[in-house]
Amino acid sequence: MRSEQGILVGSREKGFQERKGCDGCLDNERAGLLHIKASFGNLDSWGTKAGRAIEDECCNWVGVSCNPATGRITDLDLDDITSPDGHDEFYLNASVFLPFKELRSLSLEYGYLTGCMENEGFEKLSTLAHLERLDLNHNRFNNDILSPLSTLVSLKHLELYENELSTNVAGLEELLKLPNLEHLNLGRNKRLGNSILSLLSSISSLKSLTLSAVGLNGTISIYGLGALINLEAIDLTGNDIVLKDLDAFTNLKTLTIDASSLTELQGSDLHSQGWLVKLEKLENLTISDSIAQGNFLETIGTMMTNLKSLIIDGLSLNSTLPQGLCNLKDMEVLDLSSSNLRGELPWCLSNFTSLRVFDISGNRVSGDIAQSPLTTLFSLEKIDVSGNDFRIPLSLSPFFNHSHLQFFEGYDIQEIYGDHHIKQQQHGAPPLLPPLFQLEVLGLSSRYNDGEYVGSFPNFLYHQRNLEHVFISNTRMKGVGFPWWLLDNNTNLVELSLVNCSLSGPFELPINLHPHGRLQVLDISSNNYIHGPIPPHLCAFLPMLGLLYISDNQLSDIIPEELSNCSFLEVLDASNNRLSGEIPGRVFDMPELSLLDLSRNNITGSLPLGFISPWISEVYLSRNRLQGTLSSHGAEPGNYMLEVLDLSHNNFEGAIPKWIAGFPQLTYLLLNNNRFTGEVMMAFCLEQLRLIDVSHNHLSGHLASAFTSNTSCGDRMNYISPSRSLEFVSKTHLYTYNGVPLDLMCGMDFSSNSFAGEIPLQIGSDLIEIKVLNLSYNKLTGSIPSTLSNLQQIESLDLSNNNLSGVIPPQLTELSYLASFSVAYNNLSGNCPKQTAQFITFDESSYRGNPFLCCTFPIRPEEPLPGPWGSYDRDDDGDGGGFVDMETFYITSGVTYVMILLIIASVLYINPNWRRVWFYYVGVTITSCHHFTANNLPVSTEYKMWKFRA
């Protein structure tokens, strides 16, 4: 289990198929592959490998498999193909596959195919006598495809998951004509309904059937499928059904269902249900997404002792692991992820001597992994304990004898600790006893980093040769530089992420390293101690690099121009470092770059010409020292992909160019805290714009030019979620938004400029989804439009420090979500809005500075006008932003008092006549005070008697 960071989330890395036999294929088949390449999109990698031409080695092409003896192509995996012209509707010409006479498997998954060309459908493939497997998952085929498919009599495996099949249209009966069909997947064809059961009941050859999320509902009796006597596996998840008579499937080996489908799981007499016992051959049980009794696992362990695989995902058990579960001694796969389990792992799990996969991620199980039964299970191939309260030793020394272990995942666990009882080896030296395992995946990240070092880099990694994914996070390692040797030892490494591990030393490439042709993800962000320049030849060493995260370190010097040689780089994040100099123009020309984050550095100079390329979608350059104008950097942005542009907190000047408003996908635009001047001559707010901030500039002119009649924030449904956080002022405070809060935010900030004229009426009619509107510190005139009451989602409205006049519209009290409101320092008159609804929370500070405004609560008429920083608090010293520095006041007062005393003492010491006069008046004053006290203050009886006796 893994969160935002981890094992190449969202990518589908296939790699290059290595062949032991003949790498070439027959001439006519190679010509057929080139024809396919020309007919489909997303096949640009065909004919190349690691940048070199391999056109004659077509058996090494991505997704191509050959018979090593004959050289003929047997498998074609063409997932994610698209139309060559980029159109949404894509019709297949099946004849392109005819040259492959020995083709056994064809996959067209995720092609979003709509259908086939006329007379060029799948019936053409009937001559391919060896074709046994056809994968058409995730396309748009309807029932018209079924008749051509019925001619493929050799088919044994047919995948039609998530298409547009329906029982309301004829055609499904054509599946009955496939006499050898053994595996059928119709999942997520949501319009099939209950009728599909009777249609499929006659396909007696079926061994595996997937009917997940096909619209089944009500009570379903399995006897309706009783003719499927050979059925061994069935998936019925995602349907609103109650299953009866499951024991009818006497040969069933694999059952995948929702817990809600079994009413027995909700009752108290689960032991009395006979179906558990009658499924004698059941070996694999998967139950998910519901609430079951806490003793459910106990019952499974008692009554289904033949199970080899138990997968319970998202089943809210709210219990500990029961002892009865340990009766499943033949268990090979145990997945209890996200099931609300707690407590510790029972030691009886050591009975699972055949266990290969153990996944208990996403629970609340605790304890020290080094002292758990997992250390005794030497058949384990995969361990996933992520998202629990475990403690894990960084060395993994308790698992050194697990020779089969390939995957160890412990993300988001309570603590990763060092083996302090083990004598540390000298840095750089491998341990004397290497582990028996060779890992492919290693993931370790602790939930808390309390500042304690856990030791040096894990020594067992010096002996690993098969690593593909390494992710270690939030674990402080002392005296550890960047482990370039790890790349040299593991040529299959795809991802290397060492985040917040206190790595130190320069980020430089050793001279003797060979280029690494597989690494796609390199993340060394948040290490703080990595310094020096970015290696100029980084891309020459990592030619396949796609994601580079080097933020939050101490990298310095200029950005090397050679970085533009990363032909596959999609993300470059070097934010929050000490980089300086200008941005090389070629960096923006990288053909795959979609996200560039260089914010929070010391970058200077102007932006290069054409700094926004057509394919880049997110640009973050805030908080640098960039300067110059933007007027000459634009192009025709109609086909550009730009979605986020953050140039805030720089020194840009001149007018905001018109081309910025022309990006059709632009969603977040931040130009605040610069020196832009002139009028805004374009319509800023496109229909999908969520945030726009041009505050703290020197802009002028009328606001009306920034709005058009089709302006609308929030109407677009498929707006993107930025990959980075954005700063925006709301409710007079500067907030950092990311994730879901940023998705929900919609705001405009035009404050601290010199805009004049009236507030555009379009704001109240077109921006109905806006949550923040800040027009303060301008020169706006006229009245406040009553249409602002249409902004029903608004939470912060600031119109202060303008020249607005007239009355405050009483309709504003209808804004039920308004939490911050200010019209202070204008020329408003009339009555304040009624103290009702949200307006009862606003005090006189929201209205002050309007001498002709009449409110039911007192308003201080004389207040010093706040500075132009009033849109958000810039006072970092906690003194409230007053005009007197209290610390300085106290110091100067004390010094003055001491100086006066010293001056008086010096004068009296020098002049004896003044000294006698001074002490005379001091004595008179003391005597007068004594007599006044004695004659006027009440004195106790005891004090009077003591005075009389004296």
N, C-alpha and C positions, 0 to 999 in steps of 0.2 A: 504494500500500500504506500502511496506516495502523494504529497500535496503539490504546491505550485511548482517547486523545483523537483527534480528527480530524473528518472531514466527516460530522457528524450520524450517528455509528455507531448502527445498530439502528433508525433511523427510516425511514419510507417517505413522504417528503414529496412530495405530488402537486401542490400549488399550485392556483390557480384558472385555469380555461381561459378565455383571452381570445379573443373572436371579433371578426372584422372585419365580419361580416355582421349579420344580425338576432340580437339577444340574446334575444328572446322565442321561445316555441315555441307550437304549437297548443294550444288550450284543453284538448282531450281528452288530449293527451300530457302537459300540465302536471298534469292531474288524475291521470294514470297515475303520474307521478313521486311525487306526494304519497301515492298509495296504496302505492307501494313504500316510501316513507319510514316510513309507519305500520306496514308489515309486517316490516321488518328493523330491527336495531339498528345503531349506529355510523354513522348518517346524519343526525346532529343538525345538521351544517353545511349541509345542503341548505336553500336558501331564504334564506341569509345570505351576506354577503361582508364581511370585516373589521368584523364587528359590526353591519352595517346590513342591513335586509331587502331581498332581491332576488327575491322570490317570483315576480314576473312575468318575470324574466330567467333562465329555467331553463336556457338554453343556456350560462350562465356558472356553473352549479352544478358542484361538484367531481365529476369523472368523467363529465360529460355533454358530448357533442359533437353538433353539429347541422349539417345541410346549409345553408350560408349563403344559398343561393338560395331554398329552400322553407321553411326554418325547422323542418323535421322532424328528429327525433332519429335519428342514425345509429350512434352508439357509446355504450354504457353500460359504465362501468368501476366495478363494485361490490365491489372487493376488501375483505376484512376485514369483511364484513357478519356479523351475529350474530343469534341469536334475540332478538326484542323482549323476551322475559321472562327472558333470560339462561340458559335451559336448554342443556345440552350437546348434546342431540339436537335437530337442527333439520331440518325437512322443508320442502322448497321447494314453493311454489305457482307453477308456471311461467306460469299464465294472467295474472299481473300484467304480463307483457311484451307482451301482445297489442296494446295500443294503439299500439305503435311500428311502423308498417307498413313503414318504410324502414330498419329496424334491420339493420345489416351486421355489427356486432361486439358480443358480449356477454361480459363477464368477471365471473365469480363466484369468483375465486381467493381462497384463504384463508378461505372461508366455513365450512369444517368442516361442510358439509351432509352429512346421513346418507342422504337419499333425497328422494323427492318425495311430495306428498300423493296420496292415491288419486284416480285419474282427473284429476289435475292435473299430469302429468309433462311431459317435454319434447316429447311428441308434439303438444302444444297449439301448439308453435311451428312446426309444419309449414306453417302459413299464411303465415309470414314468408318470402316468396320471396327476399328480398335477404340473408338471414342467411348469412354465409360463414365467420365466425369465432366459435368458442365455447371459452371458457377456463374449465375446471373444475378447475384444478390445486389441490392441497392441500385436498382434501375427503375424504369417507368413502364415496364411492359404490362400490357393488359391481356385479356383472354385470347386476343388474336394470335398470340404467340404459341398457344398450346397445340393447335393442329399441326403446325410445322414440326414442333418438338416430338409429336407422337410418331414421326417417321424414324427417329433415332433409336432403333430397337436395341442397340447395343448399350444404351445408357443404363448405368447402375446407380449413379449418384447425381441428383438434380437439385440445385440450390436456386430457389426463387424468393429468398427472404427480402422483404420490404420492396414490393412492387405494387401494382395496381390491379391485382386479380380480384374477381368478385363472383359470388354464386348467383348474383342477379342476372348474369349474362351467360349464355350458353358457351361451352368450350371446355370446362373442367373435366367432363367425361372423357376427353381425349387422353388424359393421363392413364386411363385404363388400358391403352394400347401399348404401353411400355412393359413388355412381359418380364424384363430382367431388372426392373427398378427395385432397388433395395433401400436407398436412402433418399428421403424427400423432405425438403425444408420449405414450408409455406409461411413461415413466421412473419408477423407484421404486415400481412395483407388484410387490413382491418375490416374489409367488407365481405369476408367469407361466411362468417356466422355459423350457426349450428348445422346448416345444410351440408357443410363440407364433410361431416362425419359419415353420413350415409354414402356419399360419393366415393370416399376412400376405403370403405369397408370391403370392397371387392378386390383390392390390390393385395392379394395374399402373399406376394413376394416381398413386401415391405419388411425391413428389419429395423429401420430407424425412421421416426416421424416427428417433425417439429411443427407444432401448431401454436406457437406462442403469440399472444396478442393478435388473434384473428377474429375477434368479435364473438367468441363463444359466451353464452350467458345462461343463467339458470342452473338447474340440477341436471347433471350429465351422467348417464349410466354407461359405464365402459362396455356393457354387453352389446351396445350398438356397434362396437368395433371388434366384436368377438371373432370375426372371420380372419382377422390379422393374426393368424396362429404363429407366424414366425417373428412377430414384433418383439424386439429386444430392447428398444430405447424409445421413449416418448417424452416430449417437452410440451407442457400445457400451461406454462407460466403466462402472466399478463392477461388472463381472462377472468371475467366476473362469474365464476362458476362454483358449484359445489359438486365434488366428484363422489360417485357411488360405485360400488362393486369393482374396486381396483384389483381385487384378487382374480378377476377374469383373465388377466394377462399372466398366465402361469409361467411363460417363458421370459418374462420381463427381467432384464438385467440392469437397466438404467432408467430411473424415474426422476424427472425434473418438474416440480410443481411449486405453486405458491402455497404457503401454509394456510391461507384463508380458504383454499379450495377443499380443505379437509376439516369438516366440522368436528371430527374426532379430536383434533389438536386443541380445541377450545373446551372440551368437556373434562370431567374429572375421572372418567372411567376409560382412559386410553388403553389400559391393559386388556380390557375386554374386547377390543376391536380385532376381529379375526384377520383382516387383510394384511396386518403386519406379519403374521405368522405364515399365511398362505403364500406370500411372495418369497418362496424358498430360494429362488435363483437370483434375487435382487442383490446386486453387488455395489451399485452406484446410486446414491440418493442425494438429490439436491433440492433443498427447500429454502425459500427466500421470502422476504418482504411481508412480514406480518408479526403478530404477537402470539406466542405460544406459552404453555405452562412452563413454570420453572423446572418441573420434573421431566420435561420432554426428552432431554438428552439421556436421563436415567432410563426412560422407557425404551428409547432406541437401543441403548447398550444392552438391555435385558432381552429384548424380543427379536432383534435383527442382527444376530451374531455373525452372519455371513458377509456383512458389509465390508467392502474394501475401500470404498470412497464415500465420505460423508461431507457434503458442502452445505453449510448453513450460513447464508449471507443476508444480513439485515433482519434477522429474526430476533425480536426483542425478548430475550429470555429472562433478563434481570436476575441472574443466579450465578452461583459458582460452578466450576467444573465438577460434575458428580463422579463418584467412584465407579458407578455402574457403567459409565462410558468406557472404562478400561476393559470391559469384557470383549470388546471388538479387537481381538488379538491379531486378526488378519488385515487390519487397517493399513492402507498404503497412502491414502490422501485424506487428510483431516483439515478442513477449512471451516473455521468458526468465526470468521471475520464479521465485525460490526454487529454483534449479537448481544451487546450489553452484558458481558460477562465480567466478573470481578473475582477477587481472591488471588490465590497463587496456583501454580500448576501442580496438580496432585502427582506424587511420585509413582503412582500406579501406571502413569503413562509410559513408564519404562518398559511395560509389557509389549508396546507396539514395536516389536523388533523389525517389522517389515515396512515401517512408515518411511515414505519417501518425501512427502510434502506436508509441511505443518504451517498453517496460516491462522494466526489468531489476532490479526491486526484490527485496530479500531475498537478495542475494548478497554476495560479498566483493570486488567490483570497486572499483578505486581510481583516483585521478588527479584532476586539476583539470577540472571541467566546462567552465570557460572556455577550456581548451586541448584540447578533445575534438572529434571529428568531428561531434558534435551541433550545433555552432555553424554548420555549413555546410549543414544539412538544413532548407531553408526551407519544406518542405511539412508539417513536423511540426505536429500538432494537440494531441498529448498526450505529455508526457515524465514518466515516473515512475522515479526513481533512488533511491527510499527504501531504507533499510536496507543501504546500502553504505558504503564508505570514501571517498566522494567529498568534494571541497572545492567549495563553491558560493559565488559572489559574491552578496551580499545584493542588489545593484543589478540583477542579471540583465541587465546591459548587453550581454553577448555575444549575447543573443537578441533585441535590439531590432528586428532586421530580419525576424524570424519572424512575418509578418503573419497566419498561420493558427493560431498557437499559442493554445490555449484552456485547457489544463490543464498546470500545472507542479507536480509533487509531489516533494519532497525531504525526507521525514521521516526522522529517526533517521540522519542522515549524519554523517560525521566532523567537519566544520567548516563553518561559515558565516562568511565573512570579508568585510571591508569593502574597497571599492575605494579604497585610500589614494592611488593614483596619480591618481585623478580629483579635481579640485578640488571640494570640497563647496559646494553652493549654500547660500545663507542659509536658515535653517530656515523652513519654510512656503512657500518659493518653488519652483515646479515647474521641472524641468530644461528647458534650451533646446531639446533635441531629444527629443521624446516617442517612446516605442516604437511600432512599427507594430502590435503585438498588442493584443488586448483579452481578458484572461483571464477565465475563469469560476471556476476553482479555482486557488488558490495555497496550497501547503503547504511550509513550511520549518522544520525543527527540527534542531538540532545535537545530537550525542551528548554532547559535553562543553562546559561553559561555564567557561573558565579565568579569567574575570574581565576579559578584555580587551574594550573596547568596539569594535564593528564599524562605528560611524558613526551617522548619523541615520536617520530613518525612510526606507524605500526611496522615492526620488523618483518612480519610474515609476508608483507607485500613485495619484499625483495625477491621472493621465490615464486611469485605468481607470473604465469605466462599466457593465460587464457582470458584475462579480464577484458570485458566489453564495456561495462558501465561501472564507474566508481563515483560515489557521492558521499562525502564526509562533510558535515556542517556543524557549526556551533560547538566545536571541540578544540580547546586551546592546546596546541602542541608547541613545546619550547625548543627554540633553536633550529627550526625546520625551514629550509629553503624550498624553492619550487622543485618537485621531484621529476626532473626531466627523464631520469632513468626509468621511471614507470612507463613512459611512452616507448622508450627503446626496448623494454622487455616485453611489452604487450602490443604486438602489431595489429591486433583486432580491436583495440580500444576505440570505442565510438564516443564515449562521454567521460570527461574528467572534471568533476566539480569538487573543489576544496574551498568551501565558503565559511568565512569567519573561523578560521583555524589558526590564526596568529602566525601565518607563514611570514617569513622575513627574508631579507636579502634582496639583491638586485634581480629584476625580471629579465634575464638575459639567456641567450641560447648557447649551450656548449658547442664548441667548434666541431667535435667529432660525431655529432648526432646525424643519423640518416633521416631523410624525409619520412614522415608518417602519413600514409595514404588513407587512413580510415577515420581519424578523429574528426568529429563533427561539432562537438560541444566542449568548450573550455570555459570554466567558471572559477575564477579565483577572487571573486569580489569579497569585500568586507574583511580583508586580512590586515589592513592598517599599516603593516610593516614592510610590505613589498614596495621597493623604491627603484629609482633609476628610470631610464627611457623605455618605451615600448620597443621590443626588438625589431629592427627594420626588416629582417628576413623571416619574420614569423609565418607569413603566408607561404613562403617557399618551403618551410619545414612542415607546415600543416596545410597542404593544398586543398583538402576537402572541408576545411573549417567553415561551419555554417552559423554558429552562435558563439560570440566572444563577449564574456562578461568580466571586466577588469575594474569595476567601479569600487569606490571607497577604499582606496589604497593611497600610496604616496608617490605614484608615478609622476615623473617630471619630464622636462625637455619638450621638444616639439613632437607633433604627430607625424610619424614617418610616412612619406609619400608612397613607399613600397606597400603600405597596408592596402592600397587599392588593388593589389595583385590577388587578393582573396576573391576568386571568381564566384565562390559559392556562399560568401558571407551574407547572411540575412539580418543579423542583429549585431550591432557594435555598441556596447555600453561601457564607456570609459569615464563616467560621471564621478564627481567628487574626488578628484585627484589634484595634481599641481601642474597639469599640462599647460604649456604656454606656446607662444608663437601663433602663426596663422593656420587655418584649416586648409590642407592641400586640396586643390580643386578636384583632383582625381578621385578623392574619397567618395564624393557624391556620384561618381560614375560607375561604381561597382554594380554589376548587372542584377544582382539578387538582393541588394540591400533594401530592407523594408523598414528598419528601425535604427535611428542614429541618436544616441544620447551622449552628449559631451558637456552637459550642464555642470555647474559648480566647479569650474576650473579657472585658469588665468589666461584663457585664449584671447588674443588680441587681433587687430586688423579687421578688414571687412570680409564679408562673405564672398566666396568666389562666384563668378558668373554661372548661372544655371544651377544654383546650389540645391534646387528642388528638382529631382529627376522624376520622370513619369511613374516609376514603380515604387518610390519610397512612400510610406504611409504615415510614419511618425518621426518628427524631428524635435529634439529637445536640446536647446542651446542656451538656456537661461543661466543667469548669474555668472556671466563671464565679463570680459571687457571689450566685446565686439563693438564696432563703430561703423560709420559710413551710412550710405543710403541703400534702400532696397529697390529703388525705381528701375534699375537696369537688370534686375535678376529674374524677371518673370518671362514666361513664354505663354503660349496658348494652353491654358490649363484644363481644357475641356475633358481630356482623356486621362488626366492625372489621378493618382490614387491617394493623394495627401489627405489624411484624416486628423492629424494633430500637429500643430505648429506652435511651439513655445519659444519665443524670443525675448521673454521678459527679463528685466533687471540687466540691461546692457546699456550701451551708449549710442544706439542707432538714432539717426536724425533724418530730417527731410520729411517729405509727405509719405503717408501710407499708400503704396501703389494700388491701383485698381485691380491688378491681376490677382491679388490675395483673395479677393471676394469671388473669384471665378472658379475656384476648385470645387467640383461638384460633390466631392465626398467630405469636405472640410467640416469637422464636428467640434473641434476644440481649438480656439485661437487666443493666444495670450501674447500681447504686445505691450503690456504695462511696464511702467518704470523705465522708460527710455526718454528720448528727446525728440520724438516725432512732432512735426509742426504742420500747419496748413489745415485745409478743410478736408472733411471726409466726403469724397465724391463718389463713393460706390455704396451699394446695398450690402451691408455687412452680414446681416443675419439671414443666412440661407435656411431653407425649410428644415434641414437636419442639424443646424448649429445648436449645440448644447451649452457651451461656455464661450463668452467673448469678453476679454478684459483689455481695454486700451487706457486704463486709468494712469494718472501720474505721468502725463506727457504735456505737450504744449499745443494740443489740437484746438481748432477754432471752427467757426462756421455754424451752420444750423444742423441739428440732429436729424431733421427730417430726411436729409439726403442719405442717411445710413439705413433707412427702412424702405421697404417696398410693400405693395399690397399683398404679396404672397409670403411675407415673412411669417415664420411659425417655428417656435421652439417646441419640440416634443412630438410633432406629428409623425416623424420618421420612426418606424418600428424596429428596424434592423441596424441601429447605430452601433458603432463599435465601442468596446470598452478599452480605454487606453492601457497600455502595458506598464506605464509609469504613473506615479502620483503627480497631481497638479495642485498648485497653491491658488487659492481664491478667497477673497474677502466676503464674509457673510456675517450679518448681525454684528458689525463693527469689529470683528476679529478675523485674523488671518488663519485660515484652516488649510490643512493638507488633505486632499481627497484622493482616495484610490478605491479600487474594488467596487462593491455594490453602492456605497455612498456616492461615488463619482458617477456611476451609471444613473443614479436617481437625480443628480444635480442638474439644474438648468438655470443659468444666470447671465446677466449682462452688467458690466461695470464700466461706465464712462466718466467716472469721477475724476476730480483734480485736473481739469483741463480748462479751456476757455470757450466752451460751447455756448452759443447764444440762441435766441429765438424761443419758441414755445416747445413744450413737451409734445412730441408727435402723437397724434390720436391713434396711430396704428399700434402703439405699444399696448393699449388697452383692448384692442380688438384682435390682434394677431398673435400675441405672446401669452396665450391663455395657460400654458404649462410652466411658465417661468416661476422660479422660486426666489431668486435674488435680483433686485433691480437697484442700482446705485448710480444716481445722477448728481451727487453732491459736489460742492466746490466747483461750480461752473458759473455762467452768467445767464442762466435761463430766465425768461420772463413769461408773462402771461399767467393764466390760472392753471390749477391742477385739474387735469381732465377727470371727469366723473367716471369715464370708461375704465379707469384703473381698478374699479371695483370688479371688473370681469376677471382679474387675475386671481382666480380662486385658489391657486396652489401657492401663492407667494408667501414667503416667510420673512423676508427682509426687504423693506422699502425705505430708501434714504434719498430725500430730496432737499436736504439741508444746504445752507450756505449758497443760495442763489438769489435771484431777484423776483421770485414768484409773488403774485398778488392775488387778491380775491379771497374767497372763502375756501375752507377745506371741505371737499365734498362729503356730505354725511353718509353717502353710500359706502365709504371706505370701511365703515364698521361691519360690513358684511364679509370682510376678509377673515375667515375663521381660523386660518393657519398663521396669521401675521404675528411674529414674535418680536420683531425689531422695527420701529417706525420713528422717523425723524423728519420734521419740516422746519427745524430750527434755523434762525437767522435768515429770514426772508422778509417780505412785506405783506404778509397775510393779515387778513382782518376777519371780522365776524366772530362767530362762536366756534369753540373747539368741538370736535365730535363728542357725542354722548359717551359717558364712561360706561360702556356696555361691551359684552363679549370680550374680544382680545384687547380692546382699547382701555379696559379697566386696569391693565397692567402697565400702561404708559404714563409716566409722571411728567412733571413740568419740563424736564430736560428735552423732551421730544418737541416742545413748542417754543422754547425760549428764543429771545432775539426777534420776536414779532410784536412791536409795541402796540399795535392796534388789534391784537388778538385777544378775545375775551374767553377765559376759561373758568371753570368752577373751582379750580384749585389755584393757589398763588403761583405766579411766575416771576422770577427775579428779573426785573427789567434791565438791569445793568450787569452785563457779563462780558468779560473780555472775549473778543472773537478768537476762537481756536485757530491754530495754524492749519495749513493745507494737508497736514498728515492726518486730519481728523477721520478719514475713512477707515483707518484701523490704527490701533494703539502701537506706537513705535517706542514707547518708554520702556527701556530694559532695566531701569534701576528701581522700579517699584515705588517711585515717589509721586505717582499720580499725575505726572505731566505738569506740575505747577511751575510758576515763573521764578521761585526762590529755591535755590539749592540749600536745603536745611543743614546739611553737613558743613558746608562752607560758612553758613550763618553762625553756627555754634562755635566753630573754630575762631572766626574773626572776633566774635563777641568776647570770648575768653581772653584772647590776646590783648584786645583793647582794655579790658578790665585790669589785667596784670600791669600793663604799661602805665595806666593812670595811677595805680598804687605805688609803682616804682618812682614815678615823677614826684608824687607828694612826699614820699620818704626822702628823696634826694634833696628837695628844697628845704625841708625841716632840718636836715642834717647840716646843710651849709649855713643857714641863717639862724642864729640862736634867738633873735628877737621874735621871729615868726614862730619858732618852736615854742617859746613861752606863751605866746598868744594862743597857739593851737591847743596846748594842753590845758590852758585856763578855760577856754570854751568847752573843751571836752569834759572837764570836771564840773562846770556849771550844768551842762546837759545831763550828766549822770545824776547829780543831786536833785535836779528838777524832776526827773523821771521817777526817782525813788519816792519823793514826797507825794507825787501825783498818784502813784500806785497805792501808797499806804492810806491815803485819805479817801480814795474813790472806789477801790475794789473791796468786795466782802472778804473778811479774813476769819478763819476758824477760831473757836474759843481757845483751843490749845495753843495756837500761835500767839494770841493776845496775852495769855498767862505767861508764856515764855518770855515775851517782850517786857512785861511788867517786872518780872523777877530780874531780868537783865538790867 
